[in-house]
Amino acid sequence: MPLLESCDAVIDGIRDRLGRHPLSKKKIFPVALSSDPYGAIVEFDDDVGYAVIYYWQKKGERWIEKPRVVMLPDEKAVQALMDEDDRVWCEKYKEKA
């Protein structure tokens, strides 16, 4: 869960890059942030839908203007994505014995 103080910055960053995407007209709120690649799981007001918006993509040294958006069907898909991200993070920092 992102800090409430940083949510406005995340929302502004996403809105700057969405362009004409249908989500640009919806009210969004970040539920979780992913570290690799930089993305945010957002909740939007269309009967509580979820999407992952990879808003901080780099291609070489240029920023990609249009983010990749992956729609998620329900809360179970959100939880599965968060669990996988956590597993990868734990594996990366697991002590090697």
C-alpha positions in Angstrom: 0.0 0.0 0.0 1.5 3.3 -1.0 1.7 6.1 1.5 -1.3 8.4 1.4 1.0 11.4 0.8 2.5 9.8 -2.3 -0.8 8.8 -3.8 -1.4 12.2 -5.5 2.0 12.1 -7.1 1.4 8.5 -8.4 -2.0 9.5 -9.7 -0.6 12.6 -11.4 2.3 10.5 -13.0 -0.2 8.0 -14.3 -2.6 10.6 -15.7 0.3 12.4 -17.5 1.1 9.2 -19.4 -2.4 7.7 -20.0 -3.2 10.1 -22.8 -6.5 8.9 -24.5 -6.7 5.6 -22.6 -10.3 5.0 -21.3 -8.9 4.9 -17.7 -7.9 8.6 -18.1 -11.5 9.7 -17.6 -12.1 7.5 -14.5 -11.4 8.2 -10.9 -8.4 6.0 -9.9 -6.7 5.2 -6.7 -3.4 3.3 -6.3 -3.9 0.1 -4.2 -0.3 -1.2 -4.4 3.0 -0.3 -6.1 5.2 -2.8 -7.9 9.0 -2.3 -7.9 10.0 -4.2 -11.0 9.0 -3.0 -13.5 7.6 0.2 -12.0 3.9 -0.1 -12.0 0.8 0.6 -9.9 -2.2 -1.6 -9.2 -5.1 0.9 -9.3 -8.7 0.6 -8.4 -11.1 2.5 -10.6 -14.7 3.5 -10.1 -16.3 1.3 -12.8 -18.1 -1.0 -10.4 -14.8 -1.4 -8.6 -12.4 -2.6 -11.3 -8.7 -3.1 -11.1 -5.8 -2.6 -13.5 -2.0 -2.6 -13.4 -0.5 0.4 -15.1 3.2 0.2 -15.8 3.8 4.0 -15.8 7.6 4.2 -15.4 8.9 2.2 -18.4 12.2 3.0 -20.0 13.3 2.0 -23.4 17.0 2.7 -23.6 17.3 6.2 -22.3 13.9 7.5 -23.5 10.7 7.4 -21.4 7.9 5.5 -23.2 5.0 7.9 -23.5 2.1 5.4 -23.4 2.1 3.0 -20.4 1.2 -0.6 -20.7 -2.2 -1.3 -19.0 -3.3 -4.7 -17.8 -6.9 -5.1 -16.7 -7.5 -7.4 -13.7 -10.8 -9.3 -13.4 -11.2 -9.3 -9.7 -9.7 -9.0 -6.2 -8.3 -12.6 -6.4 -6.2 -11.6 -9.5 -4.9 -8.5 -7.6 -4.0 -10.7 -4.6 -2.3 -13.3 -6.9 -0.2 -10.5 -8.5 0.8 -9.1 -5.1 1.7 -12.6 -3.8 3.9 -13.3 -6.9 5.6 -9.9 -6.5 6.3 -10.7 -2.8 7.6 -14.1 -3.7 10.0 -12.7 -6.3 11.2 -10.0 -3.8 11.7 -12.5 -1.0 13.6 -14.9 -3.4 15.9 -12.0 -4.5 16.9 -11.2 -0.9 16.8 -14.7 0.6 19.9 -15.5 2.5 22.0 -18.0 0.6 23.2 -20.7 3.0 
